[in-house]
Amino acid sequence: MTTADVSKVPGDQKAIVGSLNNLFNAVMPAANTPPKKREMEDNSRRIGALFWKLNESQVSAKVVQKLLQMCAALDAGNWPAAQHIQIELTASDWDECSVWLTALKRLIKIRQAMG
């Protein structure tokens, strides 16, 4: 995730990168055991894959819109709304999102548990 090139991410999608970086950094302190650290490394790889796809304009407009909505909910601390959008993406766009959607689900769940 930290090494993903985001230099060509379109301006309107940079909010997704910023929001997901903030989410990842907020939950990182919860990775205080070896299994949790491995899970966070996996999350980082998966989110990095999303960043790469955004950088290469390989994310559909429909998914980008849902990600923007999810990130607005995350930034507002509205975990239920973010989780709802994540579930929508799972149901409607799994083929496109499967690589990184698992990481978003985990990160939202951890952040929600943190309060």
The 8 nearest C-alpha neighbors of each residue, nearest first, counted from 0:
[[47, 1, 43, 3, 2, 44, 46, 50],
 [0, 2, 3, 47, 43, 4, 20, 44],
 [1, 3, 0, 4, 47, 5, 44, 51],
 [4, 2, 0, 47, 1, 51, 5, 50],
 [3, 5, 6, 2, 51, 54, 50, 7],
 [4, 6, 54, 8, 7, 3, 50, 51],
 [5, 7, 4, 8, 54, 9, 3, 13],
 [8, 6, 54, 5, 9, 55, 4, 53],
 [7, 9, 54, 5, 53, 6, 13, 12],
 [10, 8, 12, 11, 7, 13, 54, 53],
 [11, 9, 13, 12, 8, 14, 7, 15],
 [10, 12, 9, 13, 14, 8, 15, 67],
 [13, 11, 14, 9, 10, 15, 8, 16],
 [14, 12, 16, 15, 10, 11, 8, 17],
 [13, 15, 17, 12, 16, 18, 11, 67],
 [16, 14, 18, 13, 12, 17, 19, 70],
 [17, 15, 13, 19, 14, 18, 20, 50],
 [18, 16, 14, 20, 15, 19, 21, 13],
 [17, 19, 21, 15, 20, 16, 70, 14],
 [20, 18, 22, 21, 16, 17, 23, 15],
 [19, 21, 23, 17, 22, 18, 16, 24],
 [22, 20, 18, 24, 19, 23, 25, 17],
 [23, 21, 19, 25, 20, 24, 18, 26],
 [22, 24, 20, 26, 25, 21, 19, 27],
 [23, 25, 27, 21, 22, 26, 20, 28],
 [26, 24, 22, 23, 27, 21, 28, 110],
 [27, 25, 23, 29, 24, 28, 110, 22],
 [26, 28, 24, 29, 30, 25, 23, 39],
 [29, 27, 30, 26, 31, 25, 24, 23],
 [28, 30, 27, 26, 31, 35, 109, 113],
 [31, 29, 35, 36, 28, 27, 32, 39],
 [30, 32, 29, 35, 28, 36, 33, 27],
 [31, 33, 35, 34, 30, 36, 29, 37],
 [32, 34, 36, 35, 37, 31, 30, 38],
 [35, 33, 37, 36, 32, 38, 30, 31],
 [36, 34, 30, 38, 32, 37, 33, 39],
 [35, 37, 30, 33, 39, 38, 34, 32],
 [38, 36, 40, 34, 35, 39, 33, 41],
 [37, 39, 35, 41, 36, 40, 42, 34],
 [40, 38, 42, 36, 41, 37, 43, 35],
 [41, 39, 37, 43, 42, 38, 36, 44],
 [40, 42, 38, 44, 39, 43, 45, 37],
 [43, 41, 102, 39, 45, 40, 44, 46],
 [42, 44, 0, 40, 46, 41, 45, 47],
 [45, 43, 47, 41, 42, 46, 0, 48],
 [44, 46, 99, 48, 42, 47, 43, 98],
 [47, 45, 49, 43, 48, 99, 44, 0],
 [0, 46, 48, 44, 50, 45, 49, 3],
 [47, 49, 51, 45, 46, 50, 52, 44],
 [50, 48, 46, 52, 47, 51, 99, 53],
 [51, 49, 47, 53, 48, 52, 54, 46],
 [50, 52, 54, 48, 49, 53, 3, 47],
 [53, 51, 57, 49, 55, 54, 50, 56],
 [54, 52, 56, 50, 55, 51, 8, 58],
 [53, 55, 8, 51, 7, 5, 52, 56],
 [54, 56, 52, 53, 57, 51, 7, 8],
 [57, 55, 53, 54, 58, 52, 8, 59],
 [58, 56, 52, 55, 53, 59, 54, 51],
 [57, 59, 56, 53, 52, 63, 62, 60],
 [60, 58, 62, 61, 63, 57, 56, 95],
 [59, 61, 63, 62, 64, 58, 65, 57],
 [62, 60, 64, 59, 63, 65, 58, 66],
 [61, 63, 65, 59, 64, 60, 66, 58],
 [62, 64, 66, 60, 65, 61, 67, 59],
 [65, 63, 67, 61, 62, 66, 60, 68],
 [64, 66, 68, 62, 67, 63, 69, 61],
 [67, 65, 69, 63, 68, 64, 70, 62],
 [66, 68, 64, 70, 65, 69, 63, 15],
 [69, 67, 65, 71, 66, 70, 64, 72],
 [70, 68, 81, 66, 72, 67, 71, 84],
 [69, 71, 73, 67, 72, 68, 18, 74],
 [70, 72, 74, 68, 69, 73, 67, 75],
 [71, 73, 77, 75, 69, 70, 81, 74],
 [74, 72, 70, 76, 75, 71, 77, 81],
 [73, 75, 71, 72, 76, 70, 18, 77],
 [76, 74, 72, 73, 77, 71, 78, 70],
 [77, 75, 73, 74, 78, 72, 111, 81],
 [76, 78, 72, 75, 80, 79, 73, 81],
 [77, 79, 81, 80, 76, 111, 82, 73],
 [80, 78, 82, 81, 77, 83, 111, 72],
 [81, 79, 83, 82, 78, 77, 72, 84],
 [82, 80, 69, 78, 84, 72, 83, 79],
 [81, 83, 85, 79, 80, 84, 78, 86],
 [82, 84, 80, 86, 85, 81, 79, 87],
 [85, 83, 87, 81, 86, 82, 69, 88],
 [84, 86, 82, 88, 83, 87, 81, 89],
 [85, 87, 89, 83, 84, 88, 82, 90],
 [88, 86, 84, 90, 89, 85, 91, 83],
 [87, 89, 92, 85, 91, 86, 90, 84],
 [90, 88, 93, 86, 87, 91, 92, 85],
 [89, 91, 87, 88, 92, 86, 93, 85],
 [92, 90, 88, 89, 87, 93, 94, 86],
 [91, 93, 88, 95, 94, 89, 96, 90],
 [92, 94, 89, 96, 97, 95, 91, 90],
 [95, 93, 92, 96, 97, 91, 98, 89],
 [94, 96, 93, 92, 97, 58, 98, 59],
 [97, 95, 93, 100, 98, 94, 99, 92],
 [96, 98, 93, 100, 99, 94, 95, 101],
 [99, 97, 96, 100, 45, 101, 48, 95],
 [98, 100, 45, 102, 101, 46, 97, 96],
 [101, 99, 103, 97, 102, 96, 98, 104],
 [102, 100, 104, 103, 99, 105, 97, 98],
 [101, 103, 42, 105, 100, 104, 99, 106],
 [104, 102, 100, 106, 105, 101, 107, 99],
 [103, 105, 101, 107, 102, 106, 108, 100],
 [106, 104, 102, 108, 103, 107, 109, 101],
 [105, 107, 103, 109, 108, 104, 110, 102],
 [108, 106, 110, 104, 109, 105, 111, 103],
 [107, 109, 105, 111, 106, 110, 104, 112],
 [110, 108, 112, 106, 111, 107, 105, 113],
 [111, 109, 113, 107, 112, 108, 26, 106],
 [110, 112, 108, 113, 109, 114, 107, 78],
 [113, 111, 109, 114, 110, 108, 107, 78],
 [114, 112, 110, 111, 109, 26, 29, 108],
 [113, 112, 111, 110, 109, 76, 78, 108]]
